[in-house]
Amino acid sequence: MDFLEQFDRATIEGIEPIAESDQFAIYPVGSDTYLLVQRHGAMPWTALRLSGDGMFRVGSLLIDAMRHLYRDVASNLSPNLRR
């Protein structure tokens, strides 16, 4: 895993992302390697280079974090807590 603070956009020129949102995209760059790119309009782009295995491991961590966040948000919305 590498963090690329100085990311050259030419690195992904002509490569179709396999997943994208308004500010993030994941690009396959060969040899079981992927770039998670933050494509922020007002800032220089940055990227995280991950292996395929790394993508699964990071994905699993993100799912756990989202579950934790959901529990916190859902508990604040509980009818028992409303006054």
C-alpha positions as CSV (number, residue, x, y, z in Angstrom):
1,M,0.0,0.0,0.0
2,D,1.3,3.4,-1.0
3,F,-0.1,6.9,-0.5
4,L,0.5,9.1,-3.4
5,E,0.3,12.7,-2.3
6,Q,1.7,14.0,-5.6
7,F,-0.5,12.2,-8.0
8,D,0.0,12.6,-11.8
9,R,-3.4,12.4,-13.6
10,A,-1.7,11.1,-16.7
11,T,-1.2,7.8,-14.7
12,I,-4.8,7.0,-15.3
13,E,-5.4,8.6,-18.6
14,G,-7.5,6.3,-20.8
15,I,-8.3,3.9,-18.0
16,E,-11.9,3.4,-17.1
17,P,-12.7,3.4,-13.4
18,I,-14.2,0.2,-12.0
19,A,-16.1,2.2,-9.4
20,E,-16.6,5.9,-8.9
21,S,-18.6,8.6,-7.0
22,D,-18.5,12.4,-7.3
23,Q,-15.1,12.7,-5.6
24,F,-13.6,9.2,-5.6
25,A,-12.8,6.6,-8.2
26,I,-11.0,3.2,-8.2
27,Y,-8.9,2.4,-11.3
28,P,-7.2,-0.9,-12.2
29,V,-3.6,-0.2,-13.1
30,G,-2.4,-3.8,-13.7
31,S,-0.6,-6.5,-11.8
32,D,-3.4,-6.9,-9.3
33,T,-3.0,-3.3,-8.3
34,Y,-5.7,-0.6,-7.9
35,L,-5.7,3.1,-7.3
36,L,-8.3,4.7,-5.0
37,V,-8.1,8.3,-6.3
38,Q,-9.6,11.4,-4.5
39,R,-10.6,13.6,-7.4
40,H,-11.4,16.8,-5.6
41,G,-11.9,19.8,-7.9
42,A,-10.3,22.4,-5.6
43,M,-7.3,20.4,-4.4
44,P,-4.6,18.4,-6.0
45,W,-5.6,14.8,-6.6
46,T,-4.3,12.1,-4.2
47,A,-4.3,8.4,-4.4
48,L,-3.9,5.2,-2.4
49,R,-2.3,2.3,-4.3
50,L,-3.6,-1.1,-3.1
51,S,-3.2,-4.7,-4.1
52,G,-6.4,-6.7,-4.8
53,D,-6.0,-8.4,-1.4
54,G,-5.6,-5.0,0.2
55,M,-8.8,-3.8,-1.4
56,F,-10.7,-6.7,0.2
57,R,-9.1,-6.0,3.6
58,V,-9.7,-2.3,3.5
59,G,-13.2,-2.9,2.3
60,S,-13.9,-5.1,5.2
61,L,-12.6,-2.5,7.6
62,L,-14.8,0.2,6.0
63,I,-17.9,-2.0,6.3
64,D,-17.1,-2.4,10.1
65,A,-16.7,1.3,10.4
66,M,-20.0,2.0,8.6
67,R,-21.8,-0.5,10.9
68,H,-20.4,1.4,13.9
69,L,-21.4,4.7,12.5
70,Y,-24.9,3.4,11.7
71,R,-25.4,2.1,15.2
72,D,-24.4,5.5,16.6
73,V,-26.7,7.4,14.3
74,A,-29.6,4.9,14.7
75,S,-29.3,5.1,18.5
76,N,-29.7,8.8,18.4
77,L,-32.9,8.4,16.3
78,S,-34.4,5.9,18.6
79,P,-38.0,6.9,19.7
80,N,-37.0,6.1,23.3
81,L,-34.5,9.0,23.3
82,R,-36.9,11.6,21.9
83,R,-38.4,14.1,24.3
